[in-house]
Amino acid sequence: MEIPYTYWEADDGWFVGFINAYPDHLTQGHDLSELEVMLTDLYQIRQEEDERLSSKRKSGVLRLKVSA
C-alpha cells in the first residue's frame, strides 16, 4: 500500500510532514526515515479512529444569514 504524504525540512533541521488525506495532523522526525515511522503511526491511529467513529458520524447543513 502506498500512502501519499507531504514533507519539508524545517529551519531547525527537523523533517515535518503530514499524510495528504489528513493535512491537519502534522508530525515530525529527526530525519526522513524517522518521519516516515511517525507518519505510519499516525496513519494507523487515524484508521482506527475512522473505524470507531464511522457509525457515529452524521452530516448536516448549516444555513447562514448573510447581511448585505
mmCIF file of the N, C-alpha and C atoms, coordinates in Angstrom:
data_MODEL
# 
_entry.id   MODEL 
# 
loop_
_atom_site.group_PDB 
_atom_site.id 
_atom_site.type_symbol 
_atom_site.label_atom_id 
_atom_site.label_alt_id 
_atom_site.label_comp_id 
_atom_site.label_asym_id 
_atom_site.label_entity_id 
_atom_site.label_seq_id 
_atom_site.pdbx_PDB_ins_code 
_atom_site.Cartn_x 
_atom_site.Cartn_y 
_atom_site.Cartn_z 
_atom_site.occupancy 
_atom_site.B_iso_or_equiv 
_atom_site.pdbx_formal_charge 
_atom_site.auth_seq_id 
_atom_site.auth_comp_id 
_atom_site.auth_asym_id 
_atom_site.auth_atom_id 
_atom_site.pdbx_PDB_model_num 
ATOM 1   N N  . MET A 1 1  ? 0.850   -1.175 0.000  1.00 0.00 ? 1  MET A N  1 
ATOM 2   C CA . MET A 1 1  ? 0.000   0.000  0.000  1.00 0.00 ? 1  MET A CA 1 
ATOM 3   C C  . MET A 1 1  ? 0.895   1.237  0.000  1.00 0.00 ? 1  MET A C  1 
ATOM 4   N N  . GLU A 1 2  ? 0.529   2.183  -0.803 1.00 0.00 ? 2  GLU A N  1 
ATOM 5   C CA . GLU A 1 2  ? 1.261   3.445  -0.864 1.00 0.00 ? 2  GLU A CA 1 
ATOM 6   C C  . GLU A 1 2  ? 0.346   4.581  -0.418 1.00 0.00 ? 2  GLU A C  1 
ATOM 7   N N  . ILE A 1 3  ? 0.817   5.375  0.518  1.00 0.00 ? 3  ILE A N  1 
ATOM 8   C CA . ILE A 1 3  ? 0.059   6.495  1.062  1.00 0.00 ? 3  ILE A CA 1 
ATOM 9   C C  . ILE A 1 3  ? 0.839   7.779  0.749  1.00 0.00 ? 3  ILE A C  1 
ATOM 10  N N  . PRO A 1 4  ? 0.281   8.683  -0.042 1.00 0.00 ? 4  PRO A N  1 
ATOM 11  C CA . PRO A 1 4  ? 0.993   9.926  -0.351 1.00 0.00 ? 4  PRO A CA 1 
ATOM 12  C C  . PRO A 1 4  ? 1.110   10.835 0.876  1.00 0.00 ? 4  PRO A C  1 
ATOM 13  N N  . TYR A 1 5  ? 2.269   11.475 0.999  1.00 0.00 ? 5  TYR A N  1 
ATOM 14  C CA . TYR A 1 5  ? 2.475   12.438 2.078  1.00 0.00 ? 5  TYR A CA 1 
ATOM 15  C C  . TYR A 1 5  ? 3.297   13.613 1.583  1.00 0.00 ? 5  TYR A C  1 
ATOM 16  N N  . THR A 1 6  ? 3.241   14.686 2.324  1.00 0.00 ? 6  THR A N  1 
ATOM 17  C CA . THR A 1 6  ? 3.962   15.912 2.020  1.00 0.00 ? 6  THR A CA 1 
ATOM 18  C C  . THR A 1 6  ? 4.913   16.187 3.176  1.00 0.00 ? 6  THR A C  1 
ATOM 19  N N  . TYR A 1 7  ? 6.135   16.619 2.862  1.00 0.00 ? 7  TYR A N  1 
ATOM 20  C CA . TYR A 1 7  ? 7.084   16.905 3.931  1.00 0.00 ? 7  TYR A CA 1 
ATOM 21  C C  . TYR A 1 7  ? 8.032   18.023 3.521  1.00 0.00 ? 7  TYR A C  1 
ATOM 22  N N  . TRP A 1 8  ? 8.711   18.564 4.499  1.00 0.00 ? 8  TRP A N  1 
ATOM 23  C CA . TRP A 1 8  ? 9.725   19.589 4.285  1.00 0.00 ? 8  TRP A CA 1 
ATOM 24  C C  . TRP A 1 8  ? 10.682  19.573 5.462  1.00 0.00 ? 8  TRP A C  1 
ATOM 25  N N  . GLU A 1 9  ? 11.846  20.144 5.238  1.00 0.00 ? 9  GLU A N  1 
ATOM 26  C CA . GLU A 1 9  ? 12.815  20.283 6.319  1.00 0.00 ? 9  GLU A CA 1 
ATOM 27  C C  . GLU A 1 9  ? 12.649  21.670 6.924  1.00 0.00 ? 9  GLU A C  1 
ATOM 28  N N  . ALA A 1 10 ? 12.347  21.703 8.202  1.00 0.00 ? 10 ALA A N  1 
ATOM 29  C CA . ALA A 1 10 ? 12.136  22.974 8.905  1.00 0.00 ? 10 ALA A CA 1 
ATOM 30  C C  . ALA A 1 10 ? 13.476  23.662 9.147  1.00 0.00 ? 10 ALA A C  1 
ATOM 31  N N  . ASP A 1 11 ? 13.418  24.924 9.505  1.00 0.00 ? 11 ASP A N  1 
ATOM 32  C CA . ASP A 1 11 ? 14.626  25.707 9.760  1.00 0.00 ? 11 ASP A CA 1 
ATOM 33  C C  . ASP A 1 11 ? 15.499  25.109 10.852 1.00 0.00 ? 11 ASP A C  1 
ATOM 34  N N  . ASP A 1 12 ? 14.887  24.387 11.782 1.00 0.00 ? 12 ASP A N  1 
ATOM 35  C CA . ASP A 1 12 ? 15.652  23.796 12.882 1.00 0.00 ? 12 ASP A CA 1 
ATOM 36  C C  . ASP A 1 12 ? 16.217  22.415 12.534 1.00 0.00 ? 12 ASP A C  1 
ATOM 37  N N  . GLY A 1 13 ? 16.021  21.965 11.278 1.00 0.00 ? 13 GLY A N  1 
ATOM 38  C CA . GLY A 1 13 ? 16.581  20.706 10.836 1.00 0.00 ? 13 GLY A CA 1 
ATOM 39  C C  . GLY A 1 13 ? 15.655  19.506 10.949 1.00 0.00 ? 13 GLY A C  1 
ATOM 40  N N  . TRP A 1 14 ? 14.519  19.661 11.622 1.00 0.00 ? 14 TRP A N  1 
ATOM 41  C CA . TRP A 1 14 ? 13.559  18.566 11.744 1.00 0.00 ? 14 TRP A CA 1 
ATOM 42  C C  . TRP A 1 14 ? 12.824  18.395 10.421 1.00 0.00 ? 14 TRP A C  1 
ATOM 43  N N  . PHE A 1 15 ? 12.417  17.180 10.140 1.00 0.00 ? 15 PHE A N  1 
ATOM 44  C CA . PHE A 1 15 ? 11.577  16.910 8.986  1.00 0.00 ? 15 PHE A CA 1 
ATOM 45  C C  . PHE A 1 15 ? 10.129  16.890 9.468  1.00 0.00 ? 15 PHE A C  1 
ATOM 46  N N  . VAL A 1 16 ? 9.308   17.717 8.850  1.00 0.00 ? 16 VAL A N  1 
ATOM 47  C CA . VAL A 1 16 ? 7.913   17.878 9.236  1.00 0.00 ? 16 VAL A CA 1 
ATOM 48  C C  . VAL A 1 16 ? 7.056   17.401 8.070  1.00 0.00 ? 16 VAL A C  1 
ATOM 49  N N  . GLY A 1 17 ? 5.946   16.737 8.387  1.00 0.00 ? 17 GLY A N  1 
ATOM 50  C CA . GLY A 1 17 ? 5.102   16.287 7.298  1.00 0.00 ? 17 GLY A CA 1 
ATOM 51  C C  . GLY A 1 17 ? 3.722   15.877 7.748  1.00 0.00 ? 17 GLY A C  1 
ATOM 52  N N  . PHE A 1 18 ? 2.907   15.556 6.751  1.00 0.00 ? 18 PHE A N  1 
ATOM 53  C CA . PHE A 1 18 ? 1.551   15.085 7.007  1.00 0.00 ? 18 PHE A CA 1 
ATOM 54  C C  . PHE A 1 18 ? 1.142   14.130 5.899  1.00 0.00 ? 18 PHE A C  1 
ATOM 55  N N  . ILE A 1 19 ? 0.223   13.249 6.218  1.00 0.00 ? 19 ILE A N  1 
ATOM 56  C CA . ILE A 1 19 ? -0.382  12.379 5.218  1.00 0.00 ? 19 ILE A CA 1 
ATOM 57  C C  . ILE A 1 19 ? -1.388  13.235 4.461  1.00 0.00 ? 19 ILE A C  1 
ATOM 58  N N  . ASN A 1 20 ? -1.347  13.181 3.142  1.00 0.00 ? 20 ASN A N  1 
ATOM 59  C CA . ASN A 1 20 ? -2.186  14.080 2.343  1.00 0.00 ? 20 ASN A CA 1 
ATOM 60  C C  . ASN A 1 20 ? -3.670  13.948 2.662  1.00 0.00 ? 20 ASN A C  1 
ATOM 61  N N  . ALA A 1 21 ? -4.110  12.764 3.055  1.00 0.00 ? 21 ALA A N  1 
ATOM 62  C CA . ALA A 1 21 ? -5.518  12.578 3.417  1.00 0.00 ? 21 ALA A CA 1 
ATOM 63  C C  . ALA A 1 21 ? -5.862  13.230 4.753  1.00 0.00 ? 21 ALA A C  1 
ATOM 64  N N  . TYR A 1 22 ? -4.835  13.538 5.552  1.00 0.00 ? 22 TYR A N  1 
ATOM 65  C CA . TYR A 1 22 ? -5.029  14.138 6.887  1.00 0.00 ? 22 TYR A CA 1 
ATOM 66  C C  . TYR A 1 22 ? -4.116  15.358 7.053  1.00 0.00 ? 22 TYR A C  1 
ATOM 67  N N  . PRO A 1 23 ? -4.317  16.406 6.270  1.00 0.00 ? 23 PRO A N  1 
ATOM 68  C CA . PRO A 1 23 ? -3.387  17.541 6.291  1.00 0.00 ? 23 PRO A CA 1 
ATOM 69  C C  . PRO A 1 23 ? -3.359  18.329 7.598  1.00 0.00 ? 23 PRO A C  1 
ATOM 70  N N  . ASP A 1 24 ? -4.361  18.158 8.441  1.00 0.00 ? 24 ASP A N  1 
ATOM 71  C CA . ASP A 1 24 ? -4.383  18.887 9.713  1.00 0.00 ? 24 ASP A CA 1 
ATOM 72  C C  . ASP A 1 24 ? -3.574  18.189 10.799 1.00 0.00 ? 24 ASP A C  1 
ATOM 73  N N  . HIS A 1 25 ? -3.002  17.038 10.501 1.00 0.00 ? 25 HIS A N  1 
ATOM 74  C CA . HIS A 1 25 ? -2.271  16.263 11.505 1.00 0.00 ? 25 HIS A CA 1 
ATOM 75  C C  . HIS A 1 25 ? -0.794  16.192 11.142 1.00 0.00 ? 25 HIS A C  1 
ATOM 76  N N  . LEU A 1 26 ? -0.050  17.182 11.612 1.00 0.00 ? 26 LEU A N  1 
ATOM 77  C CA . LEU A 1 26 ? 1.391   17.235 11.353 1.00 0.00 ? 26 LEU A CA 1 
ATOM 78  C C  . LEU A 1 26 ? 2.151   16.341 12.328 1.00 0.00 ? 26 LEU A C  1 
ATOM 79  N N  . THR A 1 27 ? 3.276   15.809 11.859 1.00 0.00 ? 27 THR A N  1 
ATOM 80  C CA . THR A 1 27 ? 4.191   15.092 12.732 1.00 0.00 ? 27 THR A CA 1 
ATOM 81  C C  . THR A 1 27 ? 5.601   15.418 12.273 1.00 0.00 ? 27 THR A C  1 
ATOM 82  N N  . GLN A 1 28 ? 6.594   14.963 13.023 1.00 0.00 ? 28 GLN A N  1 
ATOM 83  C CA . GLN A 1 28 ? 7.970   15.314 12.676 1.00 0.00 ? 28 GLN A CA 1 
ATOM 84  C C  . GLN A 1 28 ? 8.936   14.209 13.077 1.00 0.00 ? 28 GLN A C  1 
ATOM 85  N N  . GLY A 1 29 ? 10.124  14.274 12.495 1.00 0.00 ? 29 GLY A N  1 
ATOM 86  C CA . GLY A 1 29 ? 11.177  13.330 12.833 1.00 0.00 ? 29 GLY A CA 1 
ATOM 87  C C  . GLY A 1 29 ? 12.532  13.984 12.658 1.00 0.00 ? 29 GLY A C  1 
ATOM 88  N N  . HIS A 1 30 ? 13.546  13.409 13.287 1.00 0.00 ? 30 HIS A N  1 
ATOM 89  C CA . HIS A 1 30 ? 14.908  13.947 13.155 1.00 0.00 ? 30 HIS A CA 1 
ATOM 90  C C  . HIS A 1 30 ? 15.431  13.823 11.732 1.00 0.00 ? 30 HIS A C  1 
ATOM 91  N N  . ASP A 1 31 ? 14.957  12.808 11.011 1.00 0.00 ? 31 ASP A N  1 
ATOM 92  C CA . ASP A 1 31 ? 15.343  12.604 9.617  1.00 0.00 ? 31 ASP A CA 1 
ATOM 93  C C  . ASP A 1 31 ? 14.142  12.036 8.870  1.00 0.00 ? 31 ASP A C  1 
ATOM 94  N N  . LEU A 1 32 ? 14.301  11.842 7.577  1.00 0.00 ? 32 LEU A N  1 
ATOM 95  C CA . LEU A 1 32 ? 13.173  11.385 6.763  1.00 0.00 ? 32 LEU A CA 1 
ATOM 96  C C  . LEU A 1 32 ? 12.710  9.993  7.180  1.00 0.00 ? 32 LEU A C  1 
ATOM 97  N N  . SER A 1 33 ? 13.634  9.141  7.543  1.00 0.00 ? 33 SER A N  1 
ATOM 98  C CA . SER A 1 33 ? 13.278  7.785  7.978  1.00 0.00 ? 33 SER A CA 1 
ATOM 99  C C  . SER A 1 33 ? 12.410  7.826  9.239  1.00 0.00 ? 33 SER A C  1 
ATOM 100 N N  . GLU A 1 34 ? 12.807  8.637  10.215 1.00 0.00 ? 34 GLU A N  1 
ATOM 101 C CA . GLU A 1 34 ? 12.017  8.753  11.441 1.00 0.00 ? 34 GLU A CA 1 
ATOM 102 C C  . GLU A 1 34 ? 10.657  9.388  11.148 1.00 0.00 ? 34 GLU A C  1 
ATOM 103 N N  . LEU A 1 35 ? 10.619  10.353 10.257 1.00 0.00 ? 35 LEU A N  1 
ATOM 104 C CA . LEU A 1 35 ? 9.342   10.971 9.878  1.00 0.00 ? 35 LEU A CA 1 
ATOM 105 C C  . LEU A 1 35 ? 8.410   9.921  9.284  1.00 0.00 ? 35 LEU A C  1 
ATOM 106 N N  . GLU A 1 36 ? 8.930   9.041  8.445  1.00 0.00 ? 36 GLU A N  1 
ATOM 107 C CA . GLU A 1 36 ? 8.088   8.007  7.850  1.00 0.00 ? 36 GLU A CA 1 
ATOM 108 C C  . GLU A 1 36 ? 7.537   7.044  8.902  1.00 0.00 ? 36 GLU A C  1 
ATOM 109 N N  . VAL A 1 37 ? 8.328   6.759  9.941  1.00 0.00 ? 37 VAL A N  1 
ATOM 110 C CA . VAL A 1 37 ? 7.836   5.930  11.045 1.00 0.00 ? 37 VAL A CA 1 
ATOM 111 C C  . VAL A 1 37 ? 6.687   6.651  11.747 1.00 0.00 ? 37 VAL A C  1 
ATOM 112 N N  . MET A 1 38 ? 6.863   7.935  12.012 1.00 0.00 ? 38 MET A N  1 
ATOM 113 C CA . MET A 1 38 ? 5.828   8.717  12.680 1.00 0.00 ? 38 MET A CA 1 
ATOM 114 C C  . MET A 1 38 ? 4.566   8.813  11.818 1.00 0.00 ? 38 MET A C  1 
ATOM 115 N N  . LEU A 1 39 ? 4.737   8.972  10.509 1.00 0.00 ? 39 LEU A N  1 
ATOM 116 C CA . LEU A 1 39 ? 3.591   9.035  9.604  1.00 0.00 ? 39 LEU A CA 1 
ATOM 117 C C  . LEU A 1 39 ? 2.847   7.698  9.560  1.00 0.00 ? 39 LEU A C  1 
ATOM 118 N N  . THR A 1 40 ? 3.594   6.602  9.627  1.00 0.00 ? 40 THR A N  1 
ATOM 119 C CA . THR A 1 40 ? 2.970   5.280  9.664  1.00 0.00 ? 40 THR A CA 1 
ATOM 120 C C  . THR A 1 40 ? 2.121   5.135  10.922 1.00 0.00 ? 40 THR A C  1 
ATOM 121 N N  . ASP A 1 41 ? 2.668   5.547  12.064 1.00 0.00 ? 41 ASP A N  1 
ATOM 122 C CA . ASP A 1 41 ? 1.902   5.508  13.316 1.00 0.00 ? 41 ASP A CA 1 
ATOM 123 C C  . ASP A 1 41 ? 0.653   6.372  13.214 1.00 0.00 ? 41 ASP A C  1 
ATOM 124 N N  . LEU A 1 42 ? 0.812   7.568  12.675 1.00 0.00 ? 42 LEU A N  1 
ATOM 125 C CA . LEU A 1 42 ? -0.320  8.475  12.510 1.00 0.00 ? 42 LEU A CA 1 
ATOM 126 C C  . LEU A 1 42 ? -1.394  7.851  11.634 1.00 0.00 ? 42 LEU A C  1 
ATOM 127 N N  . TYR A 1 43 ? -0.992  7.235  10.540 1.00 0.00 ? 43 TYR A N  1 
ATOM 128 C CA . TYR A 1 43 ? -1.955  6.602  9.641  1.00 0.00 ? 43 TYR A CA 1 
ATOM 129 C C  . TYR A 1 43 ? -2.734  5.505  10.365 1.00 0.00 ? 43 TYR A C  1 
ATOM 130 N N  . GLN A 1 44 ? -2.042  4.672  11.117 1.00 0.00 ? 44 GLN A N  1 
ATOM 131 C CA . GLN A 1 44 ? -2.706  3.582  11.836 1.00 0.00 ? 44 GLN A CA 1 
ATOM 132 C C  . GLN A 1 44 ? -3.690  4.118  12.878 1.00 0.00 ? 44 GLN A C  1 
ATOM 133 N N  . ILE A 1 45 ? -3.301  5.157  13.583 1.00 0.00 ? 45 ILE A N  1 
ATOM 134 C CA . ILE A 1 45 ? -4.191  5.773  14.571 1.00 0.00 ? 45 ILE A CA 1 
ATOM 135 C C  . ILE A 1 45 ? -5.430  6.343  13.894 1.00 0.00 ? 45 ILE A C  1 
ATOM 136 N N  . ARG A 1 46 ? -5.235  7.047  12.774 1.00 0.00 ? 46 ARG A N  1 
ATOM 137 C CA . ARG A 1 46 ? -6.374  7.651  12.065 1.00 0.00 ? 46 ARG A CA 1 
ATOM 138 C C  . ARG A 1 46 ? -7.309  6.569  11.535 1.00 0.00 ? 46 ARG A C  1 
ATOM 139 N N  . GLN A 1 47 ? -6.772  5.461  11.052 1.00 0.00 ? 47 GLN A N  1 
ATOM 140 C CA . GLN A 1 47 ? -7.611  4.373  10.556 1.00 0.00 ? 47 GLN A CA 1 
ATOM 141 C C  . GLN A 1 47 ? -8.458  3.784  11.682 1.00 0.00 ? 47 GLN A C  1 
ATOM 142 N N  . GLU A 1 48 ? -7.851  3.598  12.846 1.00 0.00 ? 48 GLU A N  1 
ATOM 143 C CA . GLU A 1 48 ? -8.593  3.080  13.998 1.00 0.00 ? 48 GLU A CA 1 
ATOM 144 C C  . GLU A 1 48 ? -9.695  4.051  14.416 1.00 0.00 ? 48 GLU A C  1 
ATOM 145 N N  . GLU A 1 49 ? -9.384  5.338  14.426 1.00 0.00 ? 49 GLU A N  1 
ATOM 146 C CA . GLU A 1 49 ? -10.377 6.360  14.778 1.00 0.00 ? 49 GLU A CA 1 
ATOM 147 C C  . GLU A 1 49 ? -11.506 6.388  13.750 1.00 0.00 ? 49 GLU A C  1 
ATOM 148 N N  . ASP A 1 50 ? -11.159 6.326  12.480 1.00 0.00 ? 50 ASP A N  1 
ATOM 149 C CA . ASP A 1 50 ? -12.180 6.350  11.433 1.00 0.00 ? 50 ASP A CA 1 
ATOM 150 C C  . ASP A 1 50 ? -13.120 5.156  11.573 1.00 0.00 ? 50 ASP A C  1 
ATOM 151 N N  . GLU A 1 51 ? -12.573 3.980  11.861 1.00 0.00 ? 51 GLU A N  1 
ATOM 152 C CA . GLU A 1 51 ? -13.405 2.789  12.058 1.00 0.00 ? 51 GLU A CA 1 
ATOM 153 C C  . GLU A 1 51 ? -14.326 2.968  13.257 1.00 0.00 ? 51 GLU A C  1 
ATOM 154 N N  . ARG A 1 52 ? -13.768 3.461  14.343 1.00 0.00 ? 52 ARG A N  1 
ATOM 155 C CA . ARG A 1 52 ? -14.542 3.623  15.568 1.00 0.00 ? 52 ARG A CA 1 
ATOM 156 C C  . ARG A 1 52 ? -15.660 4.646  15.399 1.00 0.00 ? 52 ARG A C  1 
ATOM 157 N N  . LEU A 1 53 ? -15.401 5.710  14.652 1.00 0.00 ? 53 LEU A N  1 
ATOM 158 C CA . LEU A 1 53 ? -16.369 6.802  14.535 1.00 0.00 ? 53 LEU A CA 1 
ATOM 159 C C  . LEU A 1 53 ? -17.284 6.703  13.328 1.00 0.00 ? 53 LEU A C  1 
ATOM 160 N N  . SER A 1 54 ? -17.012 5.803  12.408 1.00 0.00 ? 54 SER A N  1 
ATOM 161 C CA . SER A 1 54 ? -17.768 5.780  11.154 1.00 0.00 ? 54 SER A CA 1 
ATOM 162 C C  . SER A 1 54 ? -19.264 5.602  11.373 1.00 0.00 ? 54 SER A C  1 
ATOM 163 N N  . SER A 1 55 ? -19.661 4.809  12.332 1.00 0.00 ? 55 SER A N  1 
ATOM 164 C CA . SER A 1 55 ? -21.095 4.603  12.558 1.00 0.00 ? 55 SER A CA 1 
ATOM 165 C C  . SER A 1 55 ? -21.726 5.736  13.368 1.00 0.00 ? 55 SER A C  1 
ATOM 166 N N  . LYS A 1 56 ? -20.910 6.588  13.957 1.00 0.00 ? 56 LYS A N  1 
ATOM 167 C CA . LYS A 1 56 ? -21.435 7.672  14.788 1.00 0.00 ? 56 LYS A CA 1 
ATOM 168 C C  . LYS A 1 56 ? -21.510 9.010  14.054 1.00 0.00 ? 56 LYS A C  1 
ATOM 169 N N  . ARG A 1 57 ? -20.809 9.140  12.946 1.00 0.00 ? 57 ARG A N  1 
ATOM 170 C CA . ARG A 1 57 ? -20.760 10.412 12.241 1.00 0.00 ? 57 ARG A CA 1 
ATOM 171 C C  . ARG A 1 57 ? -22.065 10.704 11.541 1.00 0.00 ? 57 ARG A C  1 
ATOM 172 N N  . LYS A 1 58 ? -22.486 11.927 11.628 1.00 0.00 ? 58 LYS A N  1 
ATOM 173 C CA . LYS A 1 58 ? -23.704 12.410 10.977 1.00 0.00 ? 58 LYS A CA 1 
ATOM 174 C C  . LYS A 1 58 ? -23.347 13.644 10.151 1.00 0.00 ? 58 LYS A C  1 
ATOM 175 N N  . SER A 1 59 ? -24.181 13.973 9.194  1.00 0.00 ? 59 SER A N  1 
ATOM 176 C CA . SER A 1 59 ? -23.977 15.163 8.373  1.00 0.00 ? 59 SER A CA 1 
ATOM 177 C C  . SER A 1 59 ? -25.154 16.110 8.547  1.00 0.00 ? 59 SER A C  1 
ATOM 178 N N  . GLY A 1 60 ? -24.886 17.365 8.360  1.00 0.00 ? 60 GLY A N  1 
ATOM 179 C CA . GLY A 1 60 ? -25.926 18.362 8.451  1.00 0.00 ? 60 GLY A CA 1 
ATOM 180 C C  . GLY A 1 60 ? -25.654 19.507 7.496  1.00 0.00 ? 60 GLY A C  1 
ATOM 181 N N  . VAL A 1 61 ? -26.583 20.437 7.426  1.00 0.00 ? 61 VAL A N  1 
ATOM 182 C CA . VAL A 1 61 ? -26.430 21.622 6.580  1.00 0.00 ? 61 VAL A CA 1 
ATOM 183 C C  . VAL A 1 61 ? -26.579 22.839 7.472  1.00 0.00 ? 61 VAL A C  1 
ATOM 184 N N  . LEU A 1 62 ? -25.611 23.706 7.427  1.00 0.00 ? 62 LEU A N  1 
ATOM 185 C CA . LEU A 1 62 ? -25.638 24.940 8.202  1.00 0.00 ? 62 LEU A CA 1 
ATOM 186 C C  . LEU A 1 62 ? -26.149 26.053 7.300  1.00 0.00 ? 62 LEU A C  1 
ATOM 187 N N  . ARG A 1 63 ? -27.234 26.681 7.698  1.00 0.00 ? 63 ARG A N  1 
ATOM 188 C CA . ARG A 1 63 ? -27.810 27.771 6.906  1.00 0.00 ? 63 ARG A CA 1 
ATOM 189 C C  . ARG A 1 63 ? -27.420 29.099 7.559  1.00 0.00 ? 63 ARG A C  1 
ATOM 190 N N  . LEU A 1 64 ? -26.676 29.891 6.844  1.00 0.00 ? 64 LEU A N  1 
ATOM 191 C CA . LEU A 1 64 ? -26.191 31.161 7.352  1.00 0.00 ? 64 LEU A CA 1 
ATOM 192 C C  . LEU A 1 64 ? -26.963 32.319 6.717  1.00 0.00 ? 64 LEU A C  1 
ATOM 193 N N  . LYS A 1 65 ? -27.280 33.295 7.532  1.00 0.00 ? 65 LYS A N  1 
ATOM 194 C CA . LYS A 1 65 ? -27.880 34.522 7.015  1.00 0.00 ? 65 LYS A CA 1 
ATOM 195 C C  . LYS A 1 65 ? -26.731 35.485 6.737  1.00 0.00 ? 65 LYS A C  1 
ATOM 196 N N  . VAL A 1 66 ? -26.625 35.888 5.497  1.00 0.00 ? 66 VAL A N  1 
ATOM 197 C CA . VAL A 1 66 ? -25.547 36.791 5.086  1.00 0.00 ? 66 VAL A CA 1 
ATOM 198 C C  . VAL A 1 66 ? -26.132 38.199 4.986  1.00 0.00 ? 66 VAL A C  1 
ATOM 199 N N  . SER A 1 67 ? -25.547 39.124 5.737  1.00 0.00 ? 67 SER A N  1 
ATOM 200 C CA . SER A 1 67 ? -26.017 40.512 5.667  1.00 0.00 ? 67 SER A CA 1 
ATOM 201 C C  . SER A 1 67 ? -25.368 41.216 4.503  1.00 0.00 ? 67 SER A C  1 
ATOM 202 N N  . ALA A 1 68 ? -26.130 42.066 3.880  1.00 0.00 ? 68 ALA A N  1 
ATOM 203 C CA . ALA A 1 68 ? -25.659 42.785 2.676  1.00 0.00 ? 68 ALA A CA 1 
ATOM 204 C C  . ALA A 1 68 ? -24.745 43.908 3.000  1.00 0.00 ? 68 ALA A C  1 
# 
